[in-house]
Amino acid sequence: MKIKDLAPSIKERHYGNYLLHNFEMRRKHTFLLSSPTSIQLEPTNRCNLKCVICGQSHWDETRNILGDMTLETFRATVPFLIRANEVVIGGYGEPLLGENLWPIIENCKRSRCWVRLITNGTLLAKETCQGLIANQVNRVIVSIDAATSQTFAKIRQTEVEDVLENIRLLQKMKRASSSPEPEITLNFVAMRDNISELPLLIDLAAKMDIEGIDVWHQMIYSKDQIGQSLFLYKDMARRYFEISKQRAEERGLWLNLPSLDEINKFCIQPFDRLFVRWNGDVMRCCSAIFVNDRYNFPLGNLKDSSLKSIWNCRRIREYRKAAWNGSQLPENCRNCAFRHDTLESHIRLL
C-alpha cells in the first residue's frame, strides 16, 4: 500500500495506526490501543477440491459446518478494517466460492486496504478474472504444489494444466486492460513427493510472469502423511532448496524457503493481526482456523462481542504478556509451527 495514494482521512487512519502499533511494540504493551495492521477474512470454508494436505480433508465434519460469511458479520470488522494496512482473503475453503466475496472485496478496497486473495486457481474463469481486475485486488496467490500432472493430481486431485491455463488467462486479461494488478504469486507446500519439481515450477512461473513463490512445510493432519515431511529428508530438501534458489535468481523470481533447523521464533500475530472465520469466530492467529480441541486459539465471536473488545480480551493479553516476559506460553502455542521448525510442530493429527 502506498500511503501517498490514499485520501487524507483514510491516509491518516492507516498511517496513524501503523505508527501507534510500532510505538506500542517498542514499549512492549499488552493492552493495545492500536488495532490490527492485518486482518484475514474467510468468505467461506466450502471448497471444490479435496486435497490430501488440507485440514478440511481430515477434520471432524460434524463440528465444522460449511457456510459463507454474511455481510452482517463482515460489517462487524469495518471499525478495524478502515485502520488496517492489508486484508487477506482466504481460509480453509476456496474464497472464490464465497456468496458475498465481491461485496467484501469492494468494501475492503473502499477502505483503501491492500488486498491479497489466496485461491486454488481452479475457478479463475473469465468473469472471475474480470472481477479481480475491476476491483483492483492487489495480489492473487495461487496454491500449486507440483509441476507435473501426476504429482499434482495425487495431491490436489485435479489437473495442474487447467490451473496454469487459468493463470495465463488472468495475465492476458491484465495486459488487455493495461492493469499491473493483481500481481500473481504461488504457494508451494513442500513434501517428499514434490520437492524435486520445485525447480520445474520455477521455470513455468518465469514463463508466465509470476512474481515469486512462497514455499511452506506441510502440516501433517493424518498419520499416513507423516512420511512426507521434509524434516525426515533434510539433506534432500537442502539440495533441492539450493537448486531452486539458484534457478529463481537466474529467472528473476523471488523465492521464500522455509527453515529446516529448529528456531524458537517470536510470533507477532497476536500483536498485529486477527483472523475472522466465515461464522464470525475470531482466532488469535491463522494456525488452525477450524473447530478442534488442540491446535487453534479462539478468542470470541462477533455475534456476542465487538472486534474491539476481542482484540484486548484476557486470553490474548495473557499471550502478549508471556511473549514479552519470556514466560510459559499457552499450551496451544508452545509447539506451534509458527514458532518452531521441527517435525513435531508440524504434526497436527485430526
C-alpha beads as a LAMMPS data file, in Angstrom:
LAMMPS data file: protein, C-alpha beads

350 atoms
349 bonds

1 atom types
1 bond types

-500.0 500.0 xlo xhi
-500.0 500.0 ylo yhi
-500.0 500.0 zlo zhi

Masses

1 110.0

Atoms # bond

1 1 1 0.000 0.000 0.000
2 1 1 1.332 3.423 -0.947
3 1 1 0.307 5.951 1.699
4 1 1 0.610 8.864 -0.702
5 1 1 -2.132 7.354 -2.869
6 1 1 -4.720 7.446 -0.084
7 1 1 -7.317 10.123 0.552
8 1 1 -6.181 12.279 3.505
9 1 1 -8.658 10.990 6.103
10 1 1 -8.019 7.357 5.211
11 1 1 -4.300 8.018 4.913
12 1 1 -4.233 9.357 8.466
13 1 1 -6.182 6.376 9.829
14 1 1 -3.903 3.778 8.241
15 1 1 -0.618 5.520 8.869
16 1 1 -1.556 6.728 12.351
17 1 1 -2.496 3.188 13.389
18 1 1 0.765 1.894 11.906
19 1 1 2.820 4.414 13.912
20 1 1 0.880 3.652 17.110
21 1 1 1.417 -0.076 16.578
22 1 1 5.187 0.429 16.247
23 1 1 5.247 2.605 19.365
24 1 1 3.355 0.007 21.412
25 1 1 5.612 -2.790 20.190
26 1 1 8.711 -0.871 21.229
27 1 1 7.169 -0.311 24.675
28 1 1 6.081 -3.971 24.906
29 1 1 2.448 -3.152 25.595
30 1 1 -0.065 -5.946 26.225
31 1 1 -3.235 -3.825 26.048
32 1 1 -3.123 -2.280 22.586
33 1 1 -4.729 0.978 21.560
34 1 1 -3.630 0.273 18.008
35 1 1 -5.819 -2.115 16.032
36 1 1 -4.539 -4.980 13.837
37 1 1 -2.493 -3.877 10.857
38 1 1 -3.576 -7.072 9.062
39 1 1 -6.970 -8.790 9.057
40 1 1 -7.660 -12.158 7.449
41 1 1 -11.208 -12.928 6.378
42 1 1 -12.661 -16.304 5.420
43 1 1 -15.535 -15.671 2.950
44 1 1 -16.396 -19.379 3.027
45 1 1 -14.988 -22.670 4.241
46 1 1 -16.576 -24.516 1.328
47 1 1 -14.168 -25.898 -1.266
48 1 1 -14.378 -27.570 -4.653
49 1 1 -11.316 -29.774 -4.045
50 1 1 -10.374 -32.456 -1.529
51 1 1 -6.616 -32.063 -1.168
52 1 1 -4.766 -34.665 0.891
53 1 1 -2.634 -31.958 2.504
54 1 1 -5.550 -29.808 3.719
55 1 1 -7.038 -29.890 7.203
56 1 1 -10.502 -29.850 5.649
57 1 1 -9.928 -33.369 4.312
58 1 1 -9.370 -34.674 7.848
59 1 1 -11.345 -32.519 10.285
60 1 1 -14.498 -33.515 12.174
61 1 1 -17.227 -32.686 9.665
62 1 1 -19.966 -32.672 12.308
63 1 1 -18.175 -29.896 14.212
64 1 1 -17.027 -27.959 11.170
65 1 1 -20.227 -26.910 9.452
66 1 1 -19.803 -25.403 5.996
67 1 1 -21.055 -21.906 5.330
68 1 1 -20.428 -18.407 3.996
69 1 1 -19.642 -15.112 5.712
70 1 1 -22.708 -12.876 5.864
71 1 1 -22.482 -9.164 5.175
72 1 1 -23.606 -8.565 8.763
73 1 1 -20.573 -10.473 10.042
74 1 1 -18.328 -8.620 7.629
75 1 1 -19.673 -5.227 8.710
76 1 1 -18.622 -6.011 12.276
77 1 1 -14.993 -5.889 11.088
78 1 1 -15.247 -2.444 9.468
79 1 1 -14.121 -0.393 12.518
80 1 1 -10.773 -2.214 12.305
81 1 1 -10.802 -2.578 8.549
82 1 1 -10.588 1.167 7.986
83 1 1 -7.343 1.243 10.006
84 1 1 -5.695 -1.932 8.685
85 1 1 -2.891 -1.879 6.135
86 1 1 -3.924 -5.113 4.467
87 1 1 -6.695 -7.681 4.224
88 1 1 -6.018 -11.320 3.389
89 1 1 -8.958 -13.095 1.756
90 1 1 -8.815 -16.852 2.355
91 1 1 -9.004 -19.670 4.863
92 1 1 -9.876 -23.369 4.895
93 1 1 -12.029 -23.053 1.797
94 1 1 -11.928 -21.658 -1.732
95 1 1 -12.745 -17.934 -1.379
96 1 1 -13.944 -17.654 -4.983
97 1 1 -16.933 -19.781 -3.909
98 1 1 -17.958 -17.222 -1.283
99 1 1 -21.513 -15.944 -1.755
100 1 1 -20.559 -12.440 -0.595
101 1 1 -16.989 -12.357 -1.890
102 1 1 -17.373 -9.378 -4.212
103 1 1 -19.141 -7.036 -1.736
104 1 1 -16.474 -7.946 0.810
105 1 1 -13.656 -7.126 -1.603
106 1 1 -15.358 -3.917 -2.759
107 1 1 -15.641 -2.667 0.820
108 1 1 -12.066 -3.645 1.630
109 1 1 -10.878 -1.596 -1.328
110 1 1 -13.184 1.261 -0.343
111 1 1 -11.282 1.327 2.946
112 1 1 -8.100 1.533 0.864
113 1 1 -6.655 -1.711 2.204
114 1 1 -4.038 -3.655 0.278
115 1 1 -5.918 -6.867 -0.608
116 1 1 -4.467 -10.287 -1.349
117 1 1 -6.552 -13.335 -2.148
118 1 1 -5.490 -16.988 -1.776
119 1 1 -7.039 -19.452 -4.240
120 1 1 -6.526 -22.937 -5.637
121 1 1 -6.803 -21.373 -9.090
122 1 1 -9.409 -23.744 -10.499
123 1 1 -12.152 -21.090 -10.653
124 1 1 -10.228 -18.307 -12.408
125 1 1 -12.663 -18.138 -15.303
126 1 1 -13.199 -15.020 -17.442
127 1 1 -15.827 -13.350 -15.219
128 1 1 -13.801 -14.015 -12.084
129 1 1 -10.651 -12.575 -13.638
130 1 1 -12.625 -9.505 -14.690
131 1 1 -13.847 -9.095 -11.116
132 1 1 -10.347 -9.331 -9.658
133 1 1 -9.038 -6.724 -12.094
134 1 1 -12.038 -4.382 -11.821
135 1 1 -11.965 -4.469 -8.013
136 1 1 -8.223 -3.787 -8.003
137 1 1 -7.234 -6.808 -5.939
138 1 1 -3.536 -6.267 -5.357
139 1 1 -2.263 -9.838 -5.264
140 1 1 -3.641 -13.256 -6.155
141 1 1 -1.818 -16.158 -4.520
142 1 1 -2.368 -19.458 -6.330
143 1 1 -1.657 -22.707 -4.497
144 1 1 0.320 -25.020 -6.777
145 1 1 2.275 -27.904 -5.263
146 1 1 3.675 -29.637 -8.347
147 1 1 4.814 -29.063 -11.919
148 1 1 3.656 -32.374 -13.392
149 1 1 0.135 -33.700 -13.857
150 1 1 0.757 -36.961 -11.996
151 1 1 2.101 -35.367 -8.811
152 1 1 -0.419 -32.534 -8.804
153 1 1 -3.339 -34.933 -9.231
154 1 1 -2.029 -37.044 -6.357
155 1 1 -2.009 -34.023 -4.048
156 1 1 -4.993 -31.975 -5.254
157 1 1 -6.950 -34.453 -7.371
158 1 1 -7.237 -32.072 -10.314
159 1 1 -5.230 -31.081 -13.399
160 1 1 -2.283 -28.719 -12.977
161 1 1 -2.502 -27.616 -16.611
162 1 1 -6.045 -26.341 -16.017
163 1 1 -4.771 -24.129 -13.204
164 1 1 -1.800 -22.913 -15.249
165 1 1 -4.118 -22.070 -18.149
166 1 1 -6.308 -20.053 -15.782
167 1 1 -3.268 -18.081 -14.649
168 1 1 -2.375 -17.388 -18.277
169 1 1 -5.928 -16.126 -18.818
170 1 1 -5.661 -13.726 -15.878
171 1 1 -2.316 -12.435 -17.157
172 1 1 -3.755 -11.991 -20.656
173 1 1 -6.748 -10.051 -19.322
174 1 1 -4.469 -7.845 -17.210
175 1 1 -2.471 -6.927 -20.304
176 1 1 -5.641 -6.239 -22.283
177 1 1 -6.848 -3.828 -19.605
178 1 1 -3.373 -2.282 -19.116
179 1 1 -3.580 -3.205 -15.449
180 1 1 -0.466 -4.156 -13.450
181 1 1 -2.626 -5.793 -10.781
182 1 1 -3.351 -8.221 -9.403
183 1 1 0.212 -9.405 -9.274
184 1 1 0.353 -13.196 -9.166
185 1 1 2.426 -15.311 -6.805
186 1 1 2.394 -19.006 -5.896
187 1 1 2.183 -21.005 -2.673
188 1 1 4.011 -24.345 -2.718
189 1 1 3.536 -26.861 0.117
190 1 1 6.771 -28.851 0.091
191 1 1 6.941 -32.585 0.786
192 1 1 8.976 -35.639 -0.150
193 1 1 6.961 -36.453 -3.282
194 1 1 7.031 -32.969 -4.843
195 1 1 10.223 -31.195 -3.771
196 1 1 12.080 -32.367 -6.900
197 1 1 9.512 -30.462 -9.002
198 1 1 10.077 -27.071 -7.383
199 1 1 12.823 -26.086 -9.896
200 1 1 10.477 -27.078 -12.747
201 1 1 7.705 -24.965 -11.262
202 1 1 10.082 -22.007 -11.082
203 1 1 10.721 -22.386 -14.822
204 1 1 6.977 -22.450 -15.518
205 1 1 6.369 -19.457 -13.262
206 1 1 9.026 -17.396 -15.013
207 1 1 7.432 -18.052 -18.414
208 1 1 4.072 -16.814 -17.058
209 1 1 5.431 -13.599 -15.477
210 1 1 4.687 -14.756 -11.946
211 1 1 6.350 -12.570 -9.318
212 1 1 7.569 -15.220 -6.894
213 1 1 6.915 -18.337 -4.847
214 1 1 6.415 -18.896 -1.127
215 1 1 7.386 -22.398 -0.018
216 1 1 5.916 -23.922 3.146
217 1 1 6.412 -27.102 5.122
218 1 1 3.457 -29.464 5.047
219 1 1 1.151 -29.507 8.052
220 1 1 0.522 -33.175 8.818
221 1 1 -3.139 -33.880 9.561
222 1 1 -3.126 -37.687 9.140
223 1 1 -0.687 -40.452 10.110
224 1 1 -0.233 -41.622 6.536
225 1 1 1.256 -38.209 5.650
226 1 1 3.981 -38.152 8.316
227 1 1 6.447 -39.851 5.972
228 1 1 6.073 -36.936 3.520
229 1 1 7.636 -34.359 5.833
230 1 1 10.889 -32.842 4.613
231 1 1 12.150 -32.824 8.195
232 1 1 12.781 -36.548 7.612
233 1 1 14.777 -35.819 4.433
234 1 1 16.799 -32.736 5.300
235 1 1 19.757 -33.488 3.008
236 1 1 17.475 -33.984 0.015
237 1 1 15.488 -30.874 0.922
238 1 1 18.603 -28.716 1.219
239 1 1 19.828 -29.962 -2.162
240 1 1 16.607 -29.004 -3.929
241 1 1 16.328 -25.762 -1.954
242 1 1 19.754 -24.740 -3.238
243 1 1 18.931 -25.717 -6.838
244 1 1 15.649 -23.819 -6.608
245 1 1 17.274 -20.747 -5.102
246 1 1 19.786 -20.563 -7.922
247 1 1 17.093 -21.210 -10.532
248 1 1 14.898 -18.416 -9.130
249 1 1 17.785 -15.951 -9.186
250 1 1 18.502 -16.831 -12.803
251 1 1 14.831 -16.433 -13.769
252 1 1 14.271 -13.193 -11.836
253 1 1 11.708 -14.556 -9.354
254 1 1 11.786 -14.115 -5.606
255 1 1 11.672 -17.357 -3.619
256 1 1 10.933 -17.687 0.096
257 1 1 12.128 -21.011 1.502
258 1 1 11.293 -22.424 4.956
259 1 1 13.906 -23.340 7.532
260 1 1 14.946 -26.902 8.257
261 1 1 16.558 -26.061 11.587
262 1 1 14.975 -25.594 14.994
263 1 1 14.312 -21.922 15.628
264 1 1 12.383 -20.541 18.571
265 1 1 10.729 -17.643 16.785
266 1 1 8.799 -14.750 18.266
267 1 1 5.215 -14.958 16.993
268 1 1 3.927 -11.479 16.216
269 1 1 0.431 -12.460 15.099
270 1 1 -1.348 -11.673 18.410
271 1 1 0.122 -8.176 18.218
272 1 1 -0.694 -7.198 14.653
273 1 1 -3.419 -9.419 13.150
274 1 1 -6.674 -11.266 13.667
275 1 1 -8.416 -13.993 11.708
276 1 1 -12.200 -13.875 11.264
277 1 1 -13.868 -17.126 10.194
278 1 1 -16.948 -17.235 7.971
279 1 1 -19.240 -17.659 11.017
280 1 1 -17.798 -14.740 12.985
281 1 1 -15.413 -16.757 15.163
282 1 1 -12.308 -14.678 15.792
283 1 1 -8.989 -16.506 16.028
284 1 1 -5.805 -15.218 17.565
285 1 1 -3.859 -16.411 14.531
286 1 1 -4.194 -18.485 11.362
287 1 1 -2.546 -21.558 12.890
288 1 1 -5.674 -23.755 12.903
289 1 1 -8.784 -21.933 11.852
290 1 1 -11.331 -24.676 12.297
291 1 1 -13.019 -26.380 15.241
292 1 1 -10.694 -28.783 17.080
293 1 1 -9.551 -29.299 20.639
294 1 1 -5.780 -28.895 20.474
295 1 1 -4.393 -26.539 17.868
296 1 1 -6.496 -23.417 17.478
297 1 1 -6.775 -20.295 19.629
298 1 1 -10.360 -18.936 19.627
299 1 1 -10.997 -15.540 21.207
300 1 1 -14.729 -14.946 20.723
301 1 1 -17.477 -14.481 18.177
302 1 1 -18.656 -11.265 16.546
303 1 1 -22.279 -12.158 17.309
304 1 1 -21.530 -11.851 21.031
305 1 1 -18.668 -9.336 21.225
306 1 1 -17.239 -6.436 19.291
307 1 1 -13.944 -6.870 17.496
308 1 1 -12.549 -4.106 19.701
309 1 1 -13.286 -6.000 22.929
310 1 1 -11.987 -9.282 21.459
311 1 1 -8.732 -7.598 20.405
312 1 1 -7.811 -6.952 24.044
313 1 1 -9.587 -9.872 25.738
314 1 1 -7.927 -11.695 28.629
315 1 1 -6.652 -14.674 26.575
316 1 1 -4.786 -12.578 24.032
317 1 1 -3.343 -10.240 26.682
318 1 1 -2.046 -13.271 28.588
319 1 1 -0.233 -14.419 25.479
320 1 1 1.261 -10.971 24.870
321 1 1 2.475 -10.765 28.463
322 1 1 4.058 -14.229 28.299
323 1 1 5.687 -13.429 24.963
324 1 1 7.268 -10.222 26.278
325 1 1 8.342 -11.749 29.608
326 1 1 9.725 -14.953 28.155
327 1 1 7.469 -16.961 30.456
328 1 1 5.427 -20.043 29.569
329 1 1 3.097 -19.525 26.635
330 1 1 -0.407 -21.006 26.403
331 1 1 -0.366 -24.743 25.676
332 1 1 -1.548 -24.429 22.082
333 1 1 1.337 -22.037 21.313
334 1 1 4.237 -23.959 22.843
335 1 1 4.811 -26.290 19.922
336 1 1 3.297 -24.228 17.110
337 1 1 4.798 -24.380 13.614
338 1 1 4.880 -20.573 13.508
339 1 1 7.454 -20.718 16.293
340 1 1 9.355 -23.967 15.691
341 1 1 10.753 -25.544 12.533
342 1 1 10.504 -29.174 13.616
343 1 1 8.623 -32.278 12.553
344 1 1 6.760 -32.360 15.882
345 1 1 5.434 -28.823 15.481
346 1 1 4.020 -29.642 12.049
347 1 1 2.182 -32.801 13.089
348 1 1 -1.455 -31.948 13.827
349 1 1 -3.322 -35.214 13.697
350 1 1 -7.102 -34.807 13.439

Bonds

1 1 1 2
2 1 2 3
3 1 3 4
4 1 4 5
5 1 5 6
6 1 6 7
7 1 7 8
8 1 8 9
9 1 9 10
10 1 10 11
11 1 11 12
12 1 12 13
13 1 13 14
14 1 14 15
15 1 15 16
16 1 16 17
17 1 17 18
18 1 18 19
19 1 19 20
20 1 20 21
21 1 21 22
22 1 22 23
23 1 23 24
24 1 24 25
25 1 25 26
26 1 26 27
27 1 27 28
28 1 28 29
29 1 29 30
30 1 30 31
31 1 31 32
32 1 32 33
33 1 33 34
34 1 34 35
35 1 35 36
36 1 36 37
37 1 37 38
38 1 38 39
39 1 39 40
40 1 40 41
41 1 41 42
42 1 42 43
43 1 43 44
44 1 44 45
45 1 45 46
46 1 46 47
47 1 47 48
48 1 48 49
49 1 49 50
50 1 50 51
51 1 51 52
52 1 52 53
53 1 53 54
54 1 54 55
55 1 55 56
56 1 56 57
57 1 57 58
58 1 58 59
59 1 59 60
60 1 60 61
61 1 61 62
62 1 62 63
63 1 63 64
64 1 64 65
65 1 65 66
66 1 66 67
67 1 67 68
68 1 68 69
69 1 69 70
70 1 70 71
71 1 71 72
72 1 72 73
73 1 73 74
74 1 74 75
75 1 75 76
76 1 76 77
77 1 77 78
78 1 78 79
79 1 79 80
80 1 80 81
81 1 81 82
82 1 82 83
83 1 83 84
84 1 84 85
85 1 85 86
86 1 86 87
87 1 87 88
88 1 88 89
89 1 89 90
90 1 90 91
91 1 91 92
92 1 92 93
93 1 93 94
94 1 94 95
95 1 95 96
96 1 96 97
97 1 97 98
98 1 98 99
99 1 99 100
100 1 100 101
101 1 101 102
102 1 102 103
103 1 103 104
104 1 104 105
105 1 105 106
106 1 106 107
107 1 107 108
108 1 108 109
109 1 109 110
110 1 110 111
111 1 111 112
112 1 112 113
113 1 113 114
114 1 114 115
115 1 115 116
116 1 116 117
117 1 117 118
118 1 118 119
119 1 119 120
120 1 120 121
121 1 121 122
122 1 122 123
123 1 123 124
124 1 124 125
125 1 125 126
126 1 126 127
127 1 127 128
128 1 128 129
129 1 129 130
130 1 130 131
131 1 131 132
132 1 132 133
133 1 133 134
134 1 134 135
135 1 135 136
136 1 136 137
137 1 137 138
138 1 138 139
139 1 139 140
140 1 140 141
141 1 141 142
142 1 142 143
143 1 143 144
144 1 144 145
145 1 145 146
146 1 146 147
147 1 147 148
148 1 148 149
149 1 149 150
150 1 150 151
151 1 151 152
152 1 152 153
153 1 153 154
154 1 154 155
155 1 155 156
156 1 156 157
157 1 157 158
158 1 158 159
159 1 159 160
160 1 160 161
161 1 161 162
162 1 162 163
163 1 163 164
164 1 164 165
165 1 165 166
166 1 166 167
167 1 167 168
168 1 168 169
169 1 169 170
170 1 170 171
171 1 171 172
172 1 172 173
173 1 173 174
174 1 174 175
175 1 175 176
176 1 176 177
177 1 177 178
178 1 178 179
179 1 179 180
180 1 180 181
181 1 181 182
182 1 182 183
183 1 183 184
184 1 184 185
185 1 185 186
186 1 186 187
187 1 187 188
188 1 188 189
189 1 189 190
190 1 190 191
191 1 191 192
192 1 192 193
193 1 193 194
194 1 194 195
195 1 195 196
196 1 196 197
197 1 197 198
198 1 198 199
199 1 199 200
200 1 200 201
201 1 201 202
202 1 202 203
203 1 203 204
204 1 204 205
205 1 205 206
206 1 206 207
207 1 207 208
208 1 208 209
209 1 209 210
210 1 210 211
211 1 211 212
212 1 212 213
213 1 213 214
214 1 214 215
215 1 215 216
216 1 216 217
217 1 217 218
218 1 218 219
219 1 219 220
220 1 220 221
221 1 221 222
222 1 222 223
223 1 223 224
224 1 224 225
225 1 225 226
226 1 226 227
227 1 227 228
228 1 228 229
229 1 229 230
230 1 230 231
231 1 231 232
232 1 232 233
233 1 233 234
234 1 234 235
235 1 235 236
236 1 236 237
237 1 237 238
238 1 238 239
239 1 239 240
240 1 240 241
241 1 241 242
242 1 242 243
243 1 243 244
244 1 244 245
245 1 245 246
246 1 246 247
247 1 247 248
248 1 248 249
249 1 249 250
250 1 250 251
251 1 251 252
252 1 252 253
253 1 253 254
254 1 254 255
255 1 255 256
256 1 256 257
257 1 257 258
258 1 258 259
259 1 259 260
260 1 260 261
261 1 261 262
262 1 262 263
263 1 263 264
264 1 264 265
265 1 265 266
266 1 266 267
267 1 267 268
268 1 268 269
269 1 269 270
270 1 270 271
271 1 271 272
272 1 272 273
273 1 273 274
274 1 274 275
275 1 275 276
276 1 276 277
277 1 277 278
278 1 278 279
279 1 279 280
280 1 280 281
281 1 281 282
282 1 282 283
283 1 283 284
284 1 284 285
285 1 285 286
286 1 286 287
287 1 287 288
288 1 288 289
289 1 289 290
290 1 290 291
291 1 291 292
292 1 292 293
293 1 293 294
294 1 294 295
295 1 295 296
296 1 296 297
297 1 297 298
298 1 298 299
299 1 299 300
300 1 300 301
301 1 301 302
302 1 302 303
303 1 303 304
304 1 304 305
305 1 305 306
306 1 306 307
307 1 307 308
308 1 308 309
309 1 309 310
310 1 310 311
311 1 311 312
312 1 312 313
313 1 313 314
314 1 314 315
315 1 315 316
316 1 316 317
317 1 317 318
318 1 318 319
319 1 319 320
320 1 320 321
321 1 321 322
322 1 322 323
323 1 323 324
324 1 324 325
325 1 325 326
326 1 326 327
327 1 327 328
328 1 328 329
329 1 329 330
330 1 330 331
331 1 331 332
332 1 332 333
333 1 333 334
334 1 334 335
335 1 335 336
336 1 336 337
337 1 337 338
338 1 338 339
339 1 339 340
340 1 340 341
341 1 341 342
342 1 342 343
343 1 343 344
344 1 344 345
345 1 345 346
346 1 346 347
347 1 347 348
348 1 348 349
349 1 349 350
